[in-house]
Amino acid sequence: MSVTVDDDLWSAVGDPTRRRMLDLLLSEGTATATSLSQHLPVTRQAVAKHLVVLDRVGLVHASTAGREKQFHVDHAQLARAVAQLADVGAAWDSRLQRIKRIAEAVQRGTDTNTEKR
C-alpha cells in the first residue's frame, strides 16, 4: 500500500509557527501579517516569510485591501492535506497490525518451545 505524500505541503505544516498561523486564520477568517504577529512570538517580518511558504503550497491566499494583504486559508487545499494525513495514518495502522501479528506468532512459537522443554 503506497500513499502519495506532498512533501512540500508537509514541510510547510511541519513548522509549529505555521500551524499556529493556520489556526489563527481559521478562527479569524482573514488576517494580515501584522495582526498575526500580535498573536505569535515572532516578528511581523518572520510572519510574512511564513506566509510566503504557506502561500507557495496553496494553504493560504492573499487579497489586497488598500496597502495591506489579507490572508485566508484555502479550505480545499487544507482538506487535501487532511486527506493525505488520513491516508498516511491508515497505511501505518496497517503496517502496525502486520507487525503485531508477526510478534504474536513469534511469541506463540516461543511459548510452544518453552512448554516442550
C-alpha positions in Angstrom: 0.0 0.0 0.0 1.7 3.2 -1.2 0.5 6.6 -0.1 1.4 9.6 -2.2 2.5 12.5 0.1 3.1 16.1 -1.0 6.5 16.7 0.8 6.4 20.4 0.2 2.9 20.6 1.8 4.0 18.6 4.8 7.2 20.5 5.2 5.2 23.7 5.3 2.8 22.4 8.0 5.7 20.8 9.9 6.6 24.1 11.5 4.7 24.9 14.7 4.6 28.6 14.0 2.9 28.0 10.6 0.4 25.6 12.2 -0.4 28.2 14.8 -0.9 30.8 11.9 -3.3 28.4 10.2 -5.2 28.0 13.4 -5.4 31.8 13.8 -6.5 32.2 10.2 -9.1 29.5 10.5 -10.6 31.1 13.6 -10.4 34.7 12.3 -11.3 34.1 8.7 -8.7 36.6 7.4 -5.7 38.4 8.9 -2.7 40.5 7.9 0.9 39.7 8.7 0.8 42.5 11.3 -2.3 41.2 13.0 -1.0 37.6 13.1 2.4 38.8 14.6 0.5 40.2 17.5 -0.6 36.6 18.5 2.8 34.9 17.8 6.2 35.1 19.4 7.8 36.1 16.1 8.2 39.4 14.3 6.0 40.7 11.5 8.8 40.0 9.1 9.0 36.4 10.2 5.3 36.0 9.9 5.5 37.4 6.3 8.1 34.8 5.4 6.0 32.0 6.9 3.0 33.2 4.9 5.1 33.0 1.7 5.8 29.4 2.5 2.1 28.7 3.2 1.1 30.5 0.0 3.6 28.6 -2.1 2.0 25.3 -1.2 -1.5 26.7 -1.6 -2.7 26.6 2.0 -3.2 30.4 2.2 -4.0 33.0 -0.4 -3.8 36.8 -0.2 -6.0 39.5 -1.4 -5.0 43.2 -1.4 -7.1 45.6 0.7 -5.6 49.0 0.3 -2.0 48.8 1.3 -2.3 45.6 3.2 -2.6 41.9 2.2 -5.4 40.0 3.8 -4.6 36.3 4.1 -7.1 33.5 4.2 -6.9 29.7 4.3 -7.7 27.7 1.2 -10.1 25.1 2.6 -9.8 22.8 -0.4 -6.0 22.6 0.0 -6.4 22.1 3.7 -8.9 19.3 3.1 -6.3 17.7 0.7 -3.7 17.9 3.5 -6.1 16.3 5.9 -6.9 13.5 3.4 -3.2 12.8 2.9 -2.7 12.6 6.7 -5.6 10.2 7.0 -4.1 8.0 4.2 -0.7 8.0 5.9 -2.4 7.1 9.2 -4.3 4.2 7.6 -1.1 2.9 6.0 0.7 3.0 9.3 -2.2 1.3 11.1 -2.0 -1.5 8.5 1.8 -1.8 9.0 1.5 -1.9 12.7 -1.2 -4.6 12.6 1.1 -6.7 10.5 4.0 -6.2 13.0 1.6 -7.1 15.8 0.5 -10.3 14.1 4.2 -11.3 13.4 5.1 -10.5 17.1 2.2 -12.6 18.3 3.2 -15.5 16.1 6.8 -15.3 17.3 5.5 -15.2 20.9 3.3 -18.2 20.3 6.2 -20.1 18.8 8.4 -19.2 21.8 5.6 -20.3 24.3 5.3 -23.6 22.4 9.0 -24.2 22.5 9.2 -23.4 26.2 6.3 -25.8 27.0 8.1 -28.7 25.2 11.2 -28.5 27.5 
